Amino acid sequence: MAVYIEGYLQDSQTNSYQHKSVDQLLKEEEGIIMETPGDTLLASLGLRKGKKVTVKAKQVCNGPVICSVDGRNIALSRDIACNILVNCNR
């Protein structure tokens, strides 16, 4: 059974978090993309459902989130990073 807690789902049996946005991931934390906004540019950059994404850095003052997909580093605005949902185990 899943329980909604602070903006993401928590599996009550395994106590592992299922969904977060890329913006919520910590540095060097990774997840599998579950949902992206309907922007074709993101898909062309490799940000597609099922791909593994790793956060490399988060810039200060609401700056971009630097993440890695398929060995390429991509800078995402916080607005876009908040709309990309990933499945991660904590």
NUSE-817858 format. One record per residue: x, y, z of N, C-alpha, C in turn; residue in three letters. Coordinates in steps of 0.02 Angstrom, whole numbers, plus 50000, padded with zeros to 5 digits. Layout:
<pts>
- n_east,n_north,n_up,ca_east,ca_north,ca_up,c_east,c_north,c_up,aa
- X,Y,Z,X,Y,Z,X,Y,Z,ala
...
</pts>
This chain:
<pts>
- n_east,n_north,n_up,ca_east,ca_north,ca_up,c_east,c_north,c_up,aa
- 50042,49941,50000,50000,50000,50000,50044,50062,50000,met
- 50027,50111,49960,50066,50173,49956,50032,50228,49995,ala
- 50072,50269,50027,50047,50325,50068,50077,50389,50041,val
- 50036,50442,50034,50060,50506,50008,50089,50546,50066,tyr
- 50154,50563,50061,50188,50601,50113,50230,50655,50081,ile
- 50219,50718,50101,50261,50775,50082,50278,50777,50007,glu
- 50229,50768,49964,50241,50777,49893,50262,50716,49855,gly
- 50271,50659,49889,50288,50598,49852,50259,50538,49888,tyr
- 50258,50481,49853,50228,50421,49880,50278,50381,49921,leu
- 50254,50351,49974,50296,50307,50014,50264,50239,50017,gln
- 50301,50187,50002,50276,50119,50007,50278,50099,50080,asp
- 50221,50086,50110,50218,50072,50182,50248,50004,50200,ser
- 50253,49957,50152,50281,49891,50167,50358,49892,50166,gln
- 50388,49926,50118,50460,49926,50114,50491,49990,50142,thr
- 50449,50040,50157,50470,50105,50183,50518,50140,50135,asn
- 50512,50126,50070,50555,50159,50021,50513,50210,49983,ser
- 50543,50266,49965,50508,50318,49928,50506,50299,49855,tyr
- 50448,50311,49824,50440,50290,49755,50449,50347,49705,gln
- 50420,50404,49717,50423,50458,49668,50446,50523,49700,his
- 50491,50556,49665,50516,50623,49682,50525,50661,49617,lys
- 50531,50726,49622,50550,50764,49563,50627,50766,49560,ser
- 50654,50780,49502,50727,50785,49495,50754,50839,49542,val
- 50715,50892,49551,50735,50947,49595,50742,50924,49668,asp
- 50706,50872,49688,50709,50848,49757,50766,50799,49770,gln
- 50798,50774,49717,50854,50728,49726,50915,50765,49754,leu
- 50954,50731,49793,51015,50759,49820,51072,50748,49771,leu
- 51128,50781,49782,51187,50773,49738,51208,50700,49738,lys
- 51221,50674,49679,51241,50605,49666,51186,50553,49678,glu
- 51125,50577,49693,51069,50531,49698,51041,50518,49628,glu
- 51017,50457,49617,50993,50440,49550,50923,50410,49554,glu
- 50890,50412,49497,50823,50384,49492,50807,50368,49420,gly
- 50753,50331,49411,50729,50313,49345,50671,50359,49328,ile
- 50675,50390,49270,50623,50438,49249,50557,50401,49239,ile
- 50505,50426,49273,50438,50398,49268,50391,50442,49227,met
- 50402,50508,49230,50357,50554,49196,50395,50619,49180,glu
- 50384,50645,49120,50414,50708,49100,50359,50754,49072,thr
- 50372,50820,49072,50325,50864,49038,50324,50848,48963,pro
- 50272,50867,48928,50265,50850,48858,50309,50893,48812,gly
- 50371,50902,48828,50417,50943,48789,50461,50898,48747,asp
- 50459,50904,48681,50499,50861,48637,50573,50876,48643,thr
- 50592,50935,48664,50662,50951,48674,50693,50907,48728,leu
- 50656,50894,48781,50681,50851,48835,50695,50780,48809,leu
- 50651,50754,48768,50661,50688,48740,50723,50686,48696,ala
- 50735,50739,48658,50794,50741,48615,50859,50746,48655,ser
- 50854,50771,48716,50913,50774,48761,50924,50708,48798,leu
- 50878,50661,48790,50885,50596,48823,50842,50588,48885,gly
- 50804,50640,48903,50761,50637,48962,50694,50605,48943,leu
- 50694,50538,48942,50634,50500,48924,50618,50450,48979,arg
- 50556,50429,48980,50533,50380,49029,50577,50317,49025,lys
- 50598,50293,49084,50639,50233,49088,50713,50245,49091,gly
- 50735,50306,49077,50807,50322,49079,50830,50338,49150,lys
- 50893,50319,49166,50921,50334,49231,50951,50404,49230,lys
- 50934,50444,49281,50960,50512,49287,50995,50519,49354,val
- 51052,50553,49354,51091,50565,49414,51102,50640,49422,thr
- 51088,50667,49481,51099,50738,49493,51173,50748,49509,val
- 51206,50790,49471,51277,50804,49481,51289,50867,49523,lys
- 51246,50917,49516,51254,50979,49554,51189,51018,49553,ala
- 51181,51060,49604,51124,51106,49606,51152,51175,49620,lys
- 51139,51221,49575,51165,51288,49581,51125,51328,49632,gln
- 51158,51376,49663,51127,51417,49716,51078,51468,49686,val
- 51039,51498,49729,50992,51551,49710,50942,51528,49658,cys
- 50916,51467,49667,50866,51440,49622,50893,51431,49551,asn
- 50958,51420,49545,50990,51409,49480,50976,51340,49454,gly
- 51008,51322,49398,50992,51258,49366,51015,51197,49405,pro
- 50985,51140,49388,51004,51075,49414,51044,51041,49359,val
- 51105,51021,49375,51147,50986,49326,51138,50911,49337,ile
- 51116,50876,49286,51105,50804,49293,51138,50768,49235,cys
- 51148,50703,49245,51181,50662,49195,51132,50609,49171,ser
- 51125,50603,49105,51084,50551,49073,51125,50522,49017,val
- 51134,50456,49017,51173,50422,48964,51243,50451,48957,asp
- 51275,50471,49012,51343,50497,49010,51349,50570,48989,gly
- 51292,50603,48976,51294,50674,48957,51268,50717,49014,arg
- 51301,50772,49027,51277,50819,49077,51229,50869,49046,asn
- 51173,50880,49080,51120,50924,49055,51101,50973,49110,ile
- 51096,51037,49094,51074,51087,49142,50999,51098,49132,ala
- 50961,51090,49187,50889,51099,49185,50869,51157,49231,leu
- 50823,51198,49208,50797,51250,49253,50759,51215,49309,ser
- 50754,51248,49366,50718,51219,49423,50645,51206,49405,arg
- 50615,51249,49364,50545,51240,49344,50536,51174,49307,asp
- 50582,51159,49263,50577,51096,49225,50595,51037,49270,ile
- 50647,51044,49310,50668,50990,49355,50613,50971,49404,ala
- 50571,51018,49424,50515,51004,49469,50461,50963,49436,cys
- 50458,50963,49370,50406,50928,49333,50428,50860,49305,asn
- 50490,50840,49319,50514,50774,49297,50513,50729,49358,ile
- 50469,50678,49357,50462,50632,49413,50506,50571,49402,leu
- 50540,50550,49456,50583,50491,49453,50564,50442,49508,val
- 50580,50380,49497,50571,50327,49546,50640,50313,49575,asn
- 50646,50320,49640,50711,50308,49672,50701,50270,49737,cys
- 50752,50233,49755,50752,50196,49819,50800,50231,49866,asn
- 50777,50243,49925,50819,50278,49974,50846,50231,50024,arg
</pts>
